[in-house]
Amino acid sequence: SVRRDPPAFFGMEVVAKNVIFLLDVSGSMEKVDILPEDPGDGAGGSGGSTGVGAGGDTPQPTPGQKESRQRIRRVQDELIRTIEKLPDDVQFNVITFNHKIKSLSKGLVRASSRRKKEAIQYVRNFNAEGETWTDHALREAFGAPGLRAIFLLSDGAPRRDNQLLATLPILQWVREANRFRRIRINTVGFAQAGKNLRNFMG
């Protein structure tokens, strides 16, 4: 038998042949999460949180730890690993969103060696700034013909003009848009980002 090493994004295997990575690059993605996000690894071992910001006994991170645990850096590193492993029969795109929506390409492209190199360079140029226009980003992603899966990553609740957006209309729009297309939506969030985001991403 041959052991496969399939591409995965934060532990979720990428099995779809037509896929979009939809990534939050808003200003909050500059934050540094020092502790691992596995439940129970926080101060006191409560099992219910990572313990970020709790107590004064947390050791100060080194400069190297700060850089490696910055949210946008973690996303860049993980996505580059994922792109490198994409088979050449996969079609993909990378879309970033803050107060603007930007795409690697106008549509899905085949994961050829050249296209993957272009995508990796695109990912390395991510810059965290602005707000979290998740609703516009989802509309952009759903515009791709033949799409089978979305990997949506965000660390903040949808926001525009410095105001939180109601998430129920966004969820209703997604359900209606996906009623017949049945695109699989995988979500990745950050435990420290708050209850509103966790509920929305769930």
NORQUIZI-V87135 format. One record per pair of residues at least 24 apart in sequence whose ideal C-beta (glycine too) atoms are under 10 Angstrom apart, sorted by the first residue. I is the first residue (numbers start at 1). GAP is how many residues later the second one is. D is the distance in whole Angstrom. If there is no record, write none. Layout:
BEGIN
I&GAP&D, I&GAP&D
END
This chain:
BEGIN
5&80&7, 6&79&7, 6&80&10, 6&81&9, 7&74&8, 7&75&5, 7&76&8, 7&77&8, 7&78&4, 7&79&5, 7&80&8, 7&83&8, 7&85&10, 7&104&9, 8&70&9, 8&73&8, 8&74&7, 8&77&8, 9&66&10, 9&69&6, 9&70&7, 9&72&9, 9&73&5, 9&74&10, 9&142&5, 9&144&8, 9&177&7, 9&179&7, 10&64&9, 10&65&9, 10&68&6, 10&69&9, 10&72&9, 10&141&8, 10&143&8, 10&176&9, 10&178&5, 10&179&10, 11&67&10, 11&177&9, 12&70&10, 12&137&10, 12&139&7, 12&174&5, 12&175&9, 12&176&8, 13&173&10, 14&68&6, 14&69&10, 14&71&8, 14&72&7, 14&73&9, 14&76&8, 14&78&9, 14&135&7, 14&137&7, 14&172&9, 15&75&10, 15&133&9, 15&134&8, 15&169&9, 16&74&8, 16&75&9, 16&76&9, 16&131&8, 16&132&4, 16&133&4, 16&134&9, 16&135&9, 16&167&9, 16&168&7, 16&170&9, 17&70&9, 17&72&6, 17&73&5, 17&74&6, 17&75&9, 17&91&10, 17&94&10, 17&129&9, 17&131&6, 17&132&9, 18&72&8, 18&73&5, 18&74&8, 18&75&9, 18&90&6, 18&126&8, 18&127&9, 18&128&5, 18&129&5, 18&130&5, 18&131&7, 18&165&9, 19&63&10, 19&67&8, 19&71&7, 19&72&8, 19&73&5, 19&74&8, 19&75&10, 19&89&8, 19&92&9, 19&125&10, 19&128&8, 19&129&7, 19&130&5, 19&131&7, 19&132&7, 19&164&10, 19&165&9, 19&167&9, 20&71&10, 20&72&7, 20&73&5, 20&74&8, 20&75&6, 20&83&9, 20&84&10, 20&87&10, 20&88&7, 20&117&10, 20&120&9, 20&121&5, 20&122&9, 20&123&10, 20&124&6, 20&127&6, 20&128&9, 20&129&8, 20&130&5, 20&131&7, 20&132&9, 20&163&9, 21&54&9, 21&58&6, 21&61&8, 21&62&8, 21&71&7, 21&72&7, 21&73&5, 21&74&7, 21&75&9, 21&83&9, 21&98&9, 21&102&9, 21&120&9, 21&128&10, 21&129&8, 21&130&5, 21&131&9, 21&132&8, 21&165&10, 21&167&10, 22&71&9, 22&72&8, 22&73&5, 22&74&8, 22&75&7, 22&79&10, 22&81&10, 22&112&9, 22&115&6, 22&116&7, 22&118&8, 22&119&5, 22&120&10, 22&128&6, 22&129&7, 22&130&5, 22&131&7, 22&132&9, 22&163&9, 22&164&10, 22&165&10, 23&49&9, 23&52&6, 23&53&9, 23&56&7, 23&71&7, 23&72&7, 23&73&5, 23&74&7, 23&75&10, 23&79&10, 23&100&9, 23&103&8, 23&114&9, 23&128&8, 23&129&8, 23&130&5, 23&131&8, 23&165&9, 24&47&9, 24&48&9, 24&51&8, 24&72&8, 24&73&6, 24&74&7, 24&104&9, 24&107&10, 24&108&6, 24&109&9, 24&110&7, 24&113&8, 24&128&8, 24&129&6, 24&130&4, 24&131&6, 24&132&7, 24&134&10, 24&164&10, 24&165&9, 24&166&10, 24&169&10, 24&173&10, 25&46&10, 25&47&7, 25&50&8, 25&51&10, 25&71&5, 25&72&7, 25&73&5, 25&75&9, 25&77&8, 25&101&5, 25&102&7, 25&103&5, 25&104&7, 25&105&8, 25&107&9, 25&128&10, 25&129&10, 26&45&10, 26&46&10, 26&70&10, 26&71&8, 26&72&4, 26&73&8, 26&102&7, 26&103&7, 26&104&5, 26&105&6, 26&106&5, 26&107&8, 26&108&9, 26&128&8, 26&129&8, 26&130&6, 26&133&8, 27&45&10, 27&71&7, 27&72&10, 27&100&10, 27&101&6, 27&102&5, 27&103&6, 27&104&8, 27&105&9, 27&129&9, 28&43&8, 28&44&10, 28&70&10, 28&100&8, 28&101&10, 28&102&10, 28&103&9, 28&104&8, 28&126&9, 28&127&5, 28&128&5, 28&131&9, 28&162&9, 28&165&8, 28&169&10, 29&41&8, 29&42&5, 29&43&4, 29&44&9, 29&45&9, 29&46&7, 29&67&10, 29&69&8, 29&97&8, 29&98&9, 29&99&4, 29&100&9, 29&101&10, 29&103&9, 29&124&9, 29&125&9, 29&126&6, 29&127&8, 29&161&9, 30&40&7, 30&41&7, 30&42&6, 30&43&9, 30&97&9, 30&98&4, 30&99&8, 31&38&9, 31&39&7, 31&40&6, 31&41&9, 31&97&9, 31&124&7, 31&125&10, 31&159&8, 31&161&8, 31&162&9, 32&29&7, 32&33&8, 32&34&5, 32&35&8, 32&36&9, 32&37&5, 32&38&5, 32&39&7, 32&41&9, 32&42&10, 33&36&5, 33&37&8, 33&38&7, 33&41&8, 33&122&9, 33&157&7, 33&158&8, 33&159&6, 33&160&9, 34&24&7, 34&25&9, 34&26&9, 34&27&5, 34&31&7, 34&32&8, 34&35&6, 34&158&10, 35&26&10, 35&34&9, 35&156&10, 35&157&9, 36&33&9, 36&155&10, 37&32&10, 37&37&10, 37&152&10, 37&153&7, 37&154&5, 37&155&8, 38&153&9, 39&152&8, 42&149&10, 49&142&7, 49&143&9, 50&140&10, 50&141&6, 50&142&7, 52&139&8, 52&140&5, 53&139&8, 70&58&8, 71&57&8, 71&82&9, 71&84&6, 71&119&6, 71&121&9, 71&122&9, 72&54&6, 72&55&8, 72&56&5, 72&83&9, 73&53&9, 73&55&10, 74&79&10, 74&116&9, 75&48&8, 75&51&7, 75&53&10, 75&78&6, 75&80&9, 75&113&9, 75&115&10, 76&44&9, 76&47&5, 76&48&6, 76&49&9, 76&50&6, 77&46&9, 77&47&10, 78&45&10, 78&75&9, 78&110&9, 79&40&8, 79&41&9, 79&43&10, 79&44&5, 79&45&10, 79&47&9, 79&72&9, 79&74&9, 80&36&9, 80&39&9, 80&40&5, 80&41&10, 80&43&6, 80&44&8, 81&39&10, 82&37&10, 82&41&10, 82&69&8, 83&28&8, 83&32&9, 83&33&5, 83&34&9, 83&35&10, 83&36&5, 83&37&6, 83&39&9, 83&40&7, 84&27&10, 84&32&7, 84&33&10, 84&35&10, 84&36&7, 85&26&9, 85&31&9, 86&24&10, 86&25&4, 86&26&10, 86&29&9, 86&30&7, 86&33&9, 87&24&7, 88&24&6, 88&25&8, 88&27&9, 88&28&9, 90&26&10, 91&24&9, 91&53&9, 91&55&8, 91&56&9, 91&57&9, 92&24&9, 92&27&8, 92&52&10, 92&57&10, 92&59&10, 93&26&9, 93&47&10, 93&48&8, 93&51&7, 93&54&9, 94&24&10, 94&25&6, 94&26&10, 94&28&6, 94&29&7, 94&32&10, 94&57&10, 95&42&6, 95&43&10, 95&45&6, 95&46&6, 95&49&9, 95&55&9, 95&57&10, 96&26&9, 96&27&9, 96&29&10, 96&30&7, 96&31&9, 96&32&10, 96&41&8, 96&57&10, 97&33&9, 97&34&9, 97&35&7, 97&36&6, 97&37&7, 97&38&9, 97&39&7, 97&40&4, 97&41&9, 97&43&8, 97&44&9, 97&55&10, 97&57&9, 97&61&10, 98&29&9, 98&30&8, 98&31&6, 98&32&3, 98&33&6, 98&34&7, 98&35&7, 98&39&9, 98&58&10, 98&61&10, 99&30&8, 99&31&4, 99&32&5, 99&33&8, 99&34&6, 99&37&9, 99&60&9, 99&61&8, 99&62&9, 100&29&9, 100&30&7, 100&31&10, 100&33&8, 100&36&9, 100&37&10, 101&32&7, 101&35&6, 101&36&6, 101&37&10, 101&38&9, 101&39&5, 101&40&9, 102&24&10, 102&35&10, 102&38&9, 103&37&7, 103&38&9, 103&41&9, 106&38&10, 107&36&9, 107&37&6, 107&38&7, 107&39&9, 107&40&10, 108&36&6, 108&37&8, 108&38&7, 108&39&7, 108&40&10, 128&27&10, 130&29&10, 131&25&8, 131&27&9, 131&28&5, 131&29&6, 131&30&8, 131&31&7, 131&32&9, 131&34&10, 132&24&5, 132&25&7, 132&26&6, 132&27&5, 132&28&8, 132&32&9, 132&33&8, 132&65&9, 133&25&7, 133&26&8, 133&27&6, 133&32&8, 134&24&4, 134&25&8, 134&26&9, 134&31&8, 134&33&9, 134&36&7, 134&63&10, 134&66&8, 134&67&10, 135&25&8, 135&30&7, 135&31&10, 135&32&9, 135&34&8, 135&35&5, 135&38&7, 135&39&9, 136&24&9, 136&34&10, 138&32&7, 138&33&10, 138&35&7, 138&36&6, 138&39&8, 138&40&10, 138&47&9, 139&31&10, 139&34&8, 139&35&9, 139&38&8, 141&33&10, 141&36&10, 141&42&9, 141&44&9, 142&31&9, 142&32&8, 142&35&5, 142&36&8, 142&39&8, 142&41&7, 142&43&10, 143&34&10, 144&39&9, 146&35&10, 147&34&7, 147&36&5, 147&37&10, 148&33&9, 148&34&9, 148&35&6, 148&36&7, 149&34&6, 149&35&4, 149&36&8, 149&37&7, 150&24&10, 150&28&10, 150&33&6, 150&34&7, 150&35&5, 150&36&7, 150&37&9, 151&33&9, 151&34&8, 151&35&5, 151&36&8, 151&37&7, 152&33&6, 152&34&7, 152&35&5, 152&36&7, 152&37&9, 152&49&8, 153&33&9, 153&34&8, 153&35&4, 153&36&8, 153&37&9, 153&48&9, 154&33&8, 154&34&8, 154&35&6, 154&36&8, 154&39&8, 154&43&7, 154&46&8, 154&47&7, 155&33&9, 155&34&7, 155&35&4, 155&36&10, 155&37&8, 155&38&5, 155&39&9, 155&42&7, 155&46&10, 156&33&9, 156&34&9, 156&37&6, 156&38&8, 156&40&9, 156&41&6, 156&44&10, 157&32&10, 157&36&8, 157&37&7, 157&38&9, 157&39&4, 157&40&5, 157&41&9, 157&42&9, 157&43&6, 157&44&9, 158&38&9, 158&39&9, 158&42&7, 164&32&7, 165&35&10, 167&29&7, 167&30&9, 167&32&8, 167&33&4, 167&34&10, 168&32&9, 170&30&8, 171&29&7
END
